[in-house]
Amino acid sequence: MRSQRMNVSLTPIYDNNIFSESASMLRSELLILWYNKPSWINELLVNKTLGTCPYNNCFSTNNKALFNQSAAVIYLISSHGPPKVPPVSAVHRNKEQAWIFFNLEPQTLYGINFGPEWAYAMNWSMMYHRDADIFYPYGTIEPRDNSSSIPDKKNYSSIFEGKTVLISWFVSHCHVQSRRDLYVEQMKKYGLQIDIYGSCGDGKRSLPKNDHQAINKVLNQSKFYLAFENSI
């Protein structure tokens, strides 16, 4: 099983070919452990989504006490991880347990270095790359439902004139490879007023990531919004 490599989308990742093929395994509950779950992963939402899969016997948890009972373990690779050494050695590891490398940022951002203890430890990758074993995109574009009513026409000129802020930018990763912060500094030198929210600003503006009402308020009053990649 550890030699398997699969290219599957996020929705059907819990297919009967991923874990043991036995019918008894498919009937039992399969635990997926987030070893170091990021704060922005909503576990309730994850489990709700898993309930829509063809095989609805998978459950997500971040309880490390269930490590040995987990069918798969997801390791977030970030500036704070992975752990320096695996939680169990290769000798004592359950060979039927899949270990998954999870990261939604370019590796150039963190300069990831694994110690020798991690050599050949991961079974699958779970990333935004299309060639990842488990494709985890930031979002999807879907065609509009033709049965729905056509949106009302808007007076965009009136909307634009009613906005009170020229440019807004939400950013917390500073001094990154793309040098986007230097580009913004050049824009400001030419007299453009840019309201920066997050740790890369002057500290006067902050915005909770999950406060969609506050975020939309800022966006609705801004004529332009800056969006840059953090890496090239």
Secondary structure as GFF3:
##gff-version 3
##sequence-region A 1 232
A	DSSP	beta_strand	8	9	.	.	.	ID=ss1
A	DSSP	alpha_helix	23	27	.	.	.	ID=ss2
A	DSSP	beta_strand	30	34	.	.	.	ID=ss3
A	DSSP	alpha_helix	43	50	.	.	.	ID=ss4
A	DSSP	beta_strand	58	61	.	.	.	ID=ss5
A	DSSP	three_ten_helix	64	66	.	.	.	ID=ss6
A	DSSP	beta_strand	72	76	.	.	.	ID=ss7
A	DSSP	beta_strand	98	102	.	.	.	ID=ss8
A	DSSP	alpha_helix	107	110	.	.	.	ID=ss9
A	DSSP	three_ten_helix	116	118	.	.	.	ID=ss10
A	DSSP	beta_strand	124	127	.	.	.	ID=ss11
A	DSSP	beta_strand	134	135	.	.	.	ID=ss12
A	DSSP	alpha_helix	156	161	.	.	.	ID=ss13
A	DSSP	beta_strand	165	170	.	.	.	ID=ss14
A	DSSP	alpha_helix	180	189	.	.	.	ID=ss15
A	DSSP	beta_strand	194	197	.	.	.	ID=ss16
A	DSSP	alpha_helix	212	220	.	.	.	ID=ss17
A	DSSP	beta_strand	222	225	.	.	.	ID=ss18
###
